[in-house]
């Protein structure tokens, strides 16, 4: 994804996370309120797709650590949209 602006560790954004396995939607609240969808195709392992807003990359890392602790292999992590920071909005 080409970026038109520089980002830092504290830049808010929408991230997409794909992992192998079935992750139930009930985990959304424990994972920063992300939307969880499961792609379950015949003859292929299920893939869970998580999309959510993260206030910074520390929040993203927290979700990734939880997924690691649960034993889900990550397939991709992608920045989908950069959002204005709270600091930029208050100036």
Phi and psi restraints in degrees (range 20) as a CNS / XPLOR table:
assign (resid 1 and name C) (resid 2 and name N)
       (resid 2 and name CA) (resid 2 and name C) 1.0 -70.3 20.0 2
assign (resid 2 and name N) (resid 2 and name CA)
       (resid 2 and name C) (resid 3 and name N) 1.0 136.5 20.0 2
assign (resid 2 and name C) (resid 3 and name N)
       (resid 3 and name CA) (resid 3 and name C) 1.0 -105.0 20.0 2
assign (resid 3 and name N) (resid 3 and name CA)
       (resid 3 and name C) (resid 4 and name N) 1.0 136.3 20.0 2
assign (resid 3 and name C) (resid 4 and name N)
       (resid 4 and name CA) (resid 4 and name C) 1.0 -91.7 20.0 2
assign (resid 4 and name N) (resid 4 and name CA)
       (resid 4 and name C) (resid 5 and name N) 1.0 -3.9 20.0 2
assign (resid 4 and name C) (resid 5 and name N)
       (resid 5 and name CA) (resid 5 and name C) 1.0 -142.7 20.0 2
assign (resid 5 and name N) (resid 5 and name CA)
       (resid 5 and name C) (resid 6 and name N) 1.0 152.7 20.0 2
assign (resid 5 and name C) (resid 6 and name N)
       (resid 6 and name CA) (resid 6 and name C) 1.0 -74.5 20.0 2
assign (resid 6 and name N) (resid 6 and name CA)
       (resid 6 and name C) (resid 7 and name N) 1.0 147.8 20.0 2
assign (resid 6 and name C) (resid 7 and name N)
       (resid 7 and name CA) (resid 7 and name C) 1.0 -119.0 20.0 2
assign (resid 7 and name N) (resid 7 and name CA)
       (resid 7 and name C) (resid 8 and name N) 1.0 159.2 20.0 2
assign (resid 7 and name C) (resid 8 and name N)
       (resid 8 and name CA) (resid 8 and name C) 1.0 -128.7 20.0 2
assign (resid 8 and name N) (resid 8 and name CA)
       (resid 8 and name C) (resid 9 and name N) 1.0 179.5 20.0 2
assign (resid 8 and name C) (resid 9 and name N)
       (resid 9 and name CA) (resid 9 and name C) 1.0 -62.5 20.0 2
assign (resid 9 and name N) (resid 9 and name CA)
       (resid 9 and name C) (resid 10 and name N) 1.0 -23.7 20.0 2
assign (resid 9 and name C) (resid 10 and name N)
       (resid 10 and name CA) (resid 10 and name C) 1.0 -103.9 20.0 2
assign (resid 10 and name N) (resid 10 and name CA)
       (resid 10 and name C) (resid 11 and name N) 1.0 17.4 20.0 2
assign (resid 10 and name C) (resid 11 and name N)
       (resid 11 and name CA) (resid 11 and name C) 1.0 -80.4 20.0 2
assign (resid 11 and name N) (resid 11 and name CA)
       (resid 11 and name C) (resid 12 and name N) 1.0 122.8 20.0 2
assign (resid 11 and name C) (resid 12 and name N)
       (resid 12 and name CA) (resid 12 and name C) 1.0 -70.4 20.0 2
assign (resid 12 and name N) (resid 12 and name CA)
       (resid 12 and name C) (resid 13 and name N) 1.0 150.5 20.0 2
assign (resid 12 and name C) (resid 13 and name N)
       (resid 13 and name CA) (resid 13 and name C) 1.0 -166.7 20.0 2
assign (resid 13 and name N) (resid 13 and name CA)
       (resid 13 and name C) (resid 14 and name N) 1.0 169.4 20.0 2
assign (resid 13 and name C) (resid 14 and name N)
       (resid 14 and name CA) (resid 14 and name C) 1.0 -100.8 20.0 2
assign (resid 14 and name N) (resid 14 and name CA)
       (resid 14 and name C) (resid 15 and name N) 1.0 127.5 20.0 2
assign (resid 14 and name C) (resid 15 and name N)
       (resid 15 and name CA) (resid 15 and name C) 1.0 -118.8 20.0 2
assign (resid 15 and name N) (resid 15 and name CA)
       (resid 15 and name C) (resid 16 and name N) 1.0 146.5 20.0 2
assign (resid 15 and name C) (resid 16 and name N)
       (resid 16 and name CA) (resid 16 and name C) 1.0 -110.6 20.0 2
assign (resid 16 and name N) (resid 16 and name CA)
       (resid 16 and name C) (resid 17 and name N) 1.0 132.3 20.0 2
assign (resid 16 and name C) (resid 17 and name N)
       (resid 17 and name CA) (resid 17 and name C) 1.0 -125.4 20.0 2
assign (resid 17 and name N) (resid 17 and name CA)
       (resid 17 and name C) (resid 18 and name N) 1.0 127.2 20.0 2
assign (resid 17 and name C) (resid 18 and name N)
       (resid 18 and name CA) (resid 18 and name C) 1.0 -114.2 20.0 2
assign (resid 18 and name N) (resid 18 and name CA)
       (resid 18 and name C) (resid 19 and name N) 1.0 133.8 20.0 2
assign (resid 18 and name C) (resid 19 and name N)
       (resid 19 and name CA) (resid 19 and name C) 1.0 -138.2 20.0 2
assign (resid 19 and name N) (resid 19 and name CA)
       (resid 19 and name C) (resid 20 and name N) 1.0 154.2 20.0 2
assign (resid 19 and name C) (resid 20 and name N)
       (resid 20 and name CA) (resid 20 and name C) 1.0 -83.9 20.0 2
assign (resid 20 and name N) (resid 20 and name CA)
       (resid 20 and name C) (resid 21 and name N) 1.0 130.1 20.0 2
assign (resid 20 and name C) (resid 21 and name N)
       (resid 21 and name CA) (resid 21 and name C) 1.0 119.9 20.0 2
assign (resid 21 and name N) (resid 21 and name CA)
       (resid 21 and name C) (resid 22 and name N) 1.0 168.3 20.0 2
assign (resid 21 and name C) (resid 22 and name N)
       (resid 22 and name CA) (resid 22 and name C) 1.0 -94.6 20.0 2
assign (resid 22 and name N) (resid 22 and name CA)
       (resid 22 and name C) (resid 23 and name N) 1.0 117.7 20.0 2
assign (resid 22 and name C) (resid 23 and name N)
       (resid 23 and name CA) (resid 23 and name C) 1.0 -113.0 20.0 2
assign (resid 23 and name N) (resid 23 and name CA)
       (resid 23 and name C) (resid 24 and name N) 1.0 116.5 20.0 2
assign (resid 23 and name C) (resid 24 and name N)
       (resid 24 and name CA) (resid 24 and name C) 1.0 -65.5 20.0 2
assign (resid 24 and name N) (resid 24 and name CA)
       (resid 24 and name C) (resid 25 and name N) 1.0 144.6 20.0 2
assign (resid 24 and name C) (resid 25 and name N)
       (resid 25 and name CA) (resid 25 and name C) 1.0 -59.8 20.0 2
assign (resid 25 and name N) (resid 25 and name CA)
       (resid 25 and name C) (resid 26 and name N) 1.0 -21.0 20.0 2
assign (resid 25 and name C) (resid 26 and name N)
       (resid 26 and name CA) (resid 26 and name C) 1.0 -64.3 20.0 2
assign (resid 26 and name N) (resid 26 and name CA)
       (resid 26 and name C) (resid 27 and name N) 1.0 -14.7 20.0 2
assign (resid 26 and name C) (resid 27 and name N)
       (resid 27 and name CA) (resid 27 and name C) 1.0 -79.3 20.0 2
assign (resid 27 and name N) (resid 27 and name CA)
       (resid 27 and name C) (resid 28 and name N) 1.0 -9.0 20.0 2
assign (resid 27 and name C) (resid 28 and name N)
       (resid 28 and name CA) (resid 28 and name C) 1.0 -53.2 20.0 2
assign (resid 28 and name N) (resid 28 and name CA)
       (resid 28 and name C) (resid 29 and name N) 1.0 -48.5 20.0 2
assign (resid 28 and name C) (resid 29 and name N)
       (resid 29 and name CA) (resid 29 and name C) 1.0 -61.5 20.0 2
assign (resid 29 and name N) (resid 29 and name CA)
       (resid 29 and name C) (resid 30 and name N) 1.0 -35.9 20.0 2
assign (resid 29 and name C) (resid 30 and name N)
       (resid 30 and name CA) (resid 30 and name C) 1.0 -78.0 20.0 2
assign (resid 30 and name N) (resid 30 and name CA)
       (resid 30 and name C) (resid 31 and name N) 1.0 -11.5 20.0 2
assign (resid 30 and name C) (resid 31 and name N)
       (resid 31 and name CA) (resid 31 and name C) 1.0 -116.8 20.0 2
assign (resid 31 and name N) (resid 31 and name CA)
       (resid 31 and name C) (resid 32 and name N) 1.0 48.0 20.0 2
assign (resid 31 and name C) (resid 32 and name N)
       (resid 32 and name CA) (resid 32 and name C) 1.0 66.0 20.0 2
assign (resid 32 and name N) (resid 32 and name CA)
       (resid 32 and name C) (resid 33 and name N) 1.0 22.3 20.0 2
assign (resid 32 and name C) (resid 33 and name N)
       (resid 33 and name CA) (resid 33 and name C) 1.0 74.1 20.0 2
assign (resid 33 and name N) (resid 33 and name CA)
       (resid 33 and name C) (resid 34 and name N) 1.0 22.3 20.0 2
assign (resid 33 and name C) (resid 34 and name N)
       (resid 34 and name CA) (resid 34 and name C) 1.0 -65.7 20.0 2
assign (resid 34 and name N) (resid 34 and name CA)
       (resid 34 and name C) (resid 35 and name N) 1.0 152.4 20.0 2
assign (resid 34 and name C) (resid 35 and name N)
       (resid 35 and name CA) (resid 35 and name C) 1.0 -81.1 20.0 2
assign (resid 35 and name N) (resid 35 and name CA)
       (resid 35 and name C) (resid 36 and name N) 1.0 134.0 20.0 2
assign (resid 35 and name C) (resid 36 and name N)
       (resid 36 and name CA) (resid 36 and name C) 1.0 -120.4 20.0 2
assign (resid 36 and name N) (resid 36 and name CA)
       (resid 36 and name C) (resid 37 and name N) 1.0 124.6 20.0 2
assign (resid 36 and name C) (resid 37 and name N)
       (resid 37 and name CA) (resid 37 and name C) 1.0 -127.3 20.0 2
assign (resid 37 and name N) (resid 37 and name CA)
       (resid 37 and name C) (resid 38 and name N) 1.0 145.8 20.0 2
assign (resid 37 and name C) (resid 38 and name N)
       (resid 38 and name CA) (resid 38 and name C) 1.0 -116.4 20.0 2
assign (resid 38 and name N) (resid 38 and name CA)
       (resid 38 and name C) (resid 39 and name N) 1.0 128.3 20.0 2
assign (resid 38 and name C) (resid 39 and name N)
       (resid 39 and name CA) (resid 39 and name C) 1.0 -98.6 20.0 2
assign (resid 39 and name N) (resid 39 and name CA)
       (resid 39 and name C) (resid 40 and name N) 1.0 112.4 20.0 2
assign (resid 39 and name C) (resid 40 and name N)
       (resid 40 and name CA) (resid 40 and name C) 1.0 -121.7 20.0 2
assign (resid 40 and name N) (resid 40 and name CA)
       (resid 40 and name C) (resid 41 and name N) 1.0 92.5 20.0 2
assign (resid 40 and name C) (resid 41 and name N)
       (resid 41 and name CA) (resid 41 and name C) 1.0 -97.3 20.0 2
assign (resid 41 and name N) (resid 41 and name CA)
       (resid 41 and name C) (resid 42 and name N) 1.0 148.2 20.0 2
assign (resid 41 and name C) (resid 42 and name N)
       (resid 42 and name CA) (resid 42 and name C) 1.0 -60.3 20.0 2
assign (resid 42 and name N) (resid 42 and name CA)
       (resid 42 and name C) (resid 43 and name N) 1.0 141.7 20.0 2
assign (resid 42 and name C) (resid 43 and name N)
       (resid 43 and name CA) (resid 43 and name C) 1.0 64.5 20.0 2
assign (resid 43 and name N) (resid 43 and name CA)
       (resid 43 and name C) (resid 44 and name N) 1.0 16.2 20.0 2
assign (resid 43 and name C) (resid 44 and name N)
       (resid 44 and name CA) (resid 44 and name C) 1.0 -134.2 20.0 2
assign (resid 44 and name N) (resid 44 and name CA)
       (resid 44 and name C) (resid 45 and name N) 1.0 148.2 20.0 2
assign (resid 44 and name C) (resid 45 and name N)
       (resid 45 and name CA) (resid 45 and name C) 1.0 -66.0 20.0 2
assign (resid 45 and name N) (resid 45 and name CA)
       (resid 45 and name C) (resid 46 and name N) 1.0 148.4 20.0 2
assign (resid 45 and name C) (resid 46 and name N)
       (resid 46 and name CA) (resid 46 and name C) 1.0 -64.6 20.0 2
assign (resid 46 and name N) (resid 46 and name CA)
       (resid 46 and name C) (resid 47 and name N) 1.0 148.7 20.0 2
assign (resid 46 and name C) (resid 47 and name N)
       (resid 47 and name CA) (resid 47 and name C) 1.0 -124.5 20.0 2
assign (resid 47 and name N) (resid 47 and name CA)
       (resid 47 and name C) (resid 48 and name N) 1.0 125.9 20.0 2
assign (resid 47 and name C) (resid 48 and name N)
       (resid 48 and name CA) (resid 48 and name C) 1.0 -96.2 20.0 2
assign (resid 48 and name N) (resid 48 and name CA)
       (resid 48 and name C) (resid 49 and name N) 1.0 134.4 20.0 2
assign (resid 48 and name C) (resid 49 and name N)
       (resid 49 and name CA) (resid 49 and name C) 1.0 -114.8 20.0 2
assign (resid 49 and name N) (resid 49 and name CA)
       (resid 49 and name C) (resid 50 and name N) 1.0 122.2 20.0 2
assign (resid 49 and name C) (resid 50 and name N)
       (resid 50 and name CA) (resid 50 and name C) 1.0 -113.2 20.0 2
assign (resid 50 and name N) (resid 50 and name CA)
       (resid 50 and name C) (resid 51 and name N) 1.0 132.0 20.0 2
assign (resid 50 and name C) (resid 51 and name N)
       (resid 51 and name CA) (resid 51 and name C) 1.0 -131.7 20.0 2
assign (resid 51 and name N) (resid 51 and name CA)
       (resid 51 and name C) (resid 52 and name N) 1.0 128.9 20.0 2
assign (resid 51 and name C) (resid 52 and name N)
       (resid 52 and name CA) (resid 52 and name C) 1.0 -164.7 20.0 2
assign (resid 52 and name N) (resid 52 and name CA)
       (resid 52 and name C) (resid 53 and name N) 1.0 162.9 20.0 2
assign (resid 52 and name C) (resid 53 and name N)
       (resid 53 and name CA) (resid 53 and name C) 1.0 -86.9 20.0 2
assign (resid 53 and name N) (resid 53 and name CA)
       (resid 53 and name C) (resid 54 and name N) 1.0 133.4 20.0 2
assign (resid 53 and name C) (resid 54 and name N)
       (resid 54 and name CA) (resid 54 and name C) 1.0 -125.4 20.0 2
assign (resid 54 and name N) (resid 54 and name CA)
       (resid 54 and name C) (resid 55 and name N) 1.0 132.0 20.0 2
assign (resid 54 and name C) (resid 55 and name N)
       (resid 55 and name CA) (resid 55 and name C) 1.0 -68.9 20.0 2
assign (resid 55 and name N) (resid 55 and name CA)
       (resid 55 and name C) (resid 56 and name N) 1.0 -25.4 20.0 2
assign (resid 55 and name C) (resid 56 and name N)
       (resid 56 and name CA) (resid 56 and name C) 1.0 -165.8 20.0 2
assign (resid 56 and name N) (resid 56 and name CA)
       (resid 56 and name C) (resid 57 and name N) 1.0 178.6 20.0 2
assign (resid 56 and name C) (resid 57 and name N)
       (resid 57 and name CA) (resid 57 and name C) 1.0 -76.0 20.0 2
assign (resid 57 and name N) (resid 57 and name CA)
       (resid 57 and name C) (resid 58 and name N) 1.0 -15.2 20.0 2
assign (resid 57 and name C) (resid 58 and name N)
       (resid 58 and name CA) (resid 58 and name C) 1.0 -66.8 20.0 2
assign (resid 58 and name N) (resid 58 and name CA)
       (resid 58 and name C) (resid 59 and name N) 1.0 -42.1 20.0 2
assign (resid 58 and name C) (resid 59 and name N)
       (resid 59 and name CA) (resid 59 and name C) 1.0 -64.2 20.0 2
assign (resid 59 and name N) (resid 59 and name CA)
       (resid 59 and name C) (resid 60 and name N) 1.0 -40.2 20.0 2
assign (resid 59 and name C) (resid 60 and name N)
       (resid 60 and name CA) (resid 60 and name C) 1.0 -62.2 20.0 2
assign (resid 60 and name N) (resid 60 and name CA)
       (resid 60 and name C) (resid 61 and name N) 1.0 -44.9 20.0 2
assign (resid 60 and name C) (resid 61 and name N)
       (resid 61 and name CA) (resid 61 and name C) 1.0 -61.8 20.0 2
assign (resid 61 and name N) (resid 61 and name CA)
       (resid 61 and name C) (resid 62 and name N) 1.0 -35.6 20.0 2
assign (resid 61 and name C) (resid 62 and name N)
       (resid 62 and name CA) (resid 62 and name C) 1.0 -61.8 20.0 2
assign (resid 62 and name N) (resid 62 and name CA)
       (resid 62 and name C) (resid 63 and name N) 1.0 -43.1 20.0 2
assign (resid 62 and name C) (resid 63 and name N)
       (resid 63 and name CA) (resid 63 and name C) 1.0 -66.5 20.0 2
assign (resid 63 and name N) (resid 63 and name CA)
       (resid 63 and name C) (resid 64 and name N) 1.0 -44.0 20.0 2
assign (resid 63 and name C) (resid 64 and name N)
       (resid 64 and name CA) (resid 64 and name C) 1.0 -61.8 20.0 2
assign (resid 64 and name N) (resid 64 and name CA)
       (resid 64 and name C) (resid 65 and name N) 1.0 -38.9 20.0 2
assign (resid 64 and name C) (resid 65 and name N)
       (resid 65 and name CA) (resid 65 and name C) 1.0 -64.4 20.0 2
assign (resid 65 and name N) (resid 65 and name CA)
       (resid 65 and name C) (resid 66 and name N) 1.0 -39.6 20.0 2
assign (resid 65 and name C) (resid 66 and name N)
       (resid 66 and name CA) (resid 66 and name C) 1.0 -63.4 20.0 2
assign (resid 66 and name N) (resid 66 and name CA)
       (resid 66 and name C) (resid 67 and name N) 1.0 -43.4 20.0 2
assign (resid 66 and name C) (resid 67 and name N)
       (resid 67 and name CA) (resid 67 and name C) 1.0 -62.8 20.0 2
assign (resid 67 and name N) (resid 67 and name CA)
       (resid 67 and name C) (resid 68 and name N) 1.0 -39.2 20.0 2
assign (resid 67 and name C) (resid 68 and name N)
       (resid 68 and name CA) (resid 68 and name C) 1.0 -62.3 20.0 2
assign (resid 68 and name N) (resid 68 and name CA)
       (resid 68 and name C) (resid 69 and name N) 1.0 -46.6 20.0 2
assign (resid 68 and name C) (resid 69 and name N)
       (resid 69 and name CA) (resid 69 and name C) 1.0 -61.6 20.0 2
assign (resid 69 and name N) (resid 69 and name CA)
       (resid 69 and name C) (resid 70 and name N) 1.0 -31.3 20.0 2
assign (resid 69 and name C) (resid 70 and name N)
       (resid 70 and name CA) (resid 70 and name C) 1.0 -79.9 20.0 2
assign (resid 70 and name N) (resid 70 and name CA)
       (resid 70 and name C) (resid 71 and name N) 1.0 -10.5 20.0 2
assign (resid 70 and name C) (resid 71 and name N)
       (resid 71 and name CA) (resid 71 and name C) 1.0 88.2 20.0 2
assign (resid 71 and name N) (resid 71 and name CA)
       (resid 71 and name C) (resid 72 and name N) 1.0 22.4 20.0 2
assign (resid 71 and name C) (resid 72 and name N)
       (resid 72 and name CA) (resid 72 and name C) 1.0 -91.2 20.0 2
assign (resid 72 and name N) (resid 72 and name CA)
       (resid 72 and name C) (resid 73 and name N) 1.0 125.5 20.0 2
assign (resid 72 and name C) (resid 73 and name N)
       (resid 73 and name CA) (resid 73 and name C) 1.0 -73.7 20.0 2
assign (resid 73 and name N) (resid 73 and name CA)
       (resid 73 and name C) (resid 74 and name N) 1.0 129.3 20.0 2
assign (resid 73 and name C) (resid 74 and name N)
       (resid 74 and name CA) (resid 74 and name C) 1.0 -78.5 20.0 2
assign (resid 74 and name N) (resid 74 and name CA)
       (resid 74 and name C) (resid 75 and name N) 1.0 138.8 20.0 2
assign (resid 74 and name C) (resid 75 and name N)
       (resid 75 and name CA) (resid 75 and name C) 1.0 -103.3 20.0 2
assign (resid 75 and name N) (resid 75 and name CA)
       (resid 75 and name C) (resid 76 and name N) 1.0 -47.4 20.0 2
assign (resid 75 and name C) (resid 76 and name N)
       (resid 76 and name CA) (resid 76 and name C) 1.0 -150.8 20.0 2
assign (resid 76 and name N) (resid 76 and name CA)
       (resid 76 and name C) (resid 77 and name N) 1.0 152.8 20.0 2
assign (resid 76 and name C) (resid 77 and name N)
       (resid 77 and name CA) (resid 77 and name C) 1.0 -133.3 20.0 2
assign (resid 77 and name N) (resid 77 and name CA)
       (resid 77 and name C) (resid 78 and name N) 1.0 123.2 20.0 2
assign (resid 77 and name C) (resid 78 and name N)
       (resid 78 and name CA) (resid 78 and name C) 1.0 -136.0 20.0 2
assign (resid 78 and name N) (resid 78 and name CA)
       (resid 78 and name C) (resid 79 and name N) 1.0 134.0 20.0 2
assign (resid 78 and name C) (resid 79 and name N)
       (resid 79 and name CA) (resid 79 and name C) 1.0 -76.8 20.0 2
assign (resid 79 and name N) (resid 79 and name CA)
       (resid 79 and name C) (resid 80 and name N) 1.0 115.7 20.0 2
assign (resid 79 and name C) (resid 80 and name N)
       (resid 80 and name CA) (resid 80 and name C) 1.0 -93.5 20.0 2
assign (resid 80 and name N) (resid 80 and name CA)
       (resid 80 and name C) (resid 81 and name N) 1.0 -32.4 20.0 2
assign (resid 80 and name C) (resid 81 and name N)
       (resid 81 and name CA) (resid 81 and name C) 1.0 -156.2 20.0 2
assign (resid 81 and name N) (resid 81 and name CA)
       (resid 81 and name C) (resid 82 and name N) 1.0 130.3 20.0 2
assign (resid 81 and name C) (resid 82 and name N)
       (resid 82 and name CA) (resid 82 and name C) 1.0 -87.0 20.0 2
assign (resid 82 and name N) (resid 82 and name CA)
       (resid 82 and name C) (resid 83 and name N) 1.0 135.5 20.0 2
assign (resid 82 and name C) (resid 83 and name N)
       (resid 83 and name CA) (resid 83 and name C) 1.0 -117.4 20.0 2
assign (resid 83 and name N) (resid 83 and name CA)
       (resid 83 and name C) (resid 84 and name N) 1.0 152.1 20.0 2
assign (resid 83 and name C) (resid 84 and name N)
       (resid 84 and name CA) (resid 84 and name C) 1.0 -64.2 20.0 2
assign (resid 84 and name N) (resid 84 and name CA)
       (resid 84 and name C) (resid 85 and name N) 1.0 141.1 20.0 2
assign (resid 84 and name C) (resid 85 and name N)
       (resid 85 and name CA) (resid 85 and name C) 1.0 -76.6 20.0 2
assign (resid 85 and name N) (resid 85 and name CA)
       (resid 85 and name C) (resid 86 and name N) 1.0 160.7 20.0 2
assign (resid 85 and name C) (resid 86 and name N)
       (resid 86 and name CA) (resid 86 and name C) 1.0 -61.7 20.0 2
assign (resid 86 and name N) (resid 86 and name CA)
       (resid 86 and name C) (resid 87 and name N) 1.0 -37.0 20.0 2
assign (resid 86 and name C) (resid 87 and name N)
       (resid 87 and name CA) (resid 87 and name C) 1.0 -61.6 20.0 2
assign (resid 87 and name N) (resid 87 and name CA)
       (resid 87 and name C) (resid 88 and name N) 1.0 -42.6 20.0 2
assign (resid 87 and name C) (resid 88 and name N)
       (resid 88 and name CA) (resid 88 and name C) 1.0 -65.4 20.0 2
assign (resid 88 and name N) (resid 88 and name CA)
       (resid 88 and name C) (resid 89 and name N) 1.0 -35.0 20.0 2
assign (resid 88 and name C) (resid 89 and name N)
       (resid 89 and name CA) (resid 89 and name C) 1.0 -73.4 20.0 2
assign (resid 89 and name N) (resid 89 and name CA)
       (resid 89 and name C) (resid 90 and name N) 1.0 -25.2 20.0 2
assign (resid 89 and name C) (resid 90 and name N)
       (resid 90 and name CA) (resid 90 and name C) 1.0 -89.7 20.0 2
assign (resid 90 and name N) (resid 90 and name CA)
       (resid 90 and name C) (resid 91 and name N) 1.0 -7.8 20.0 2
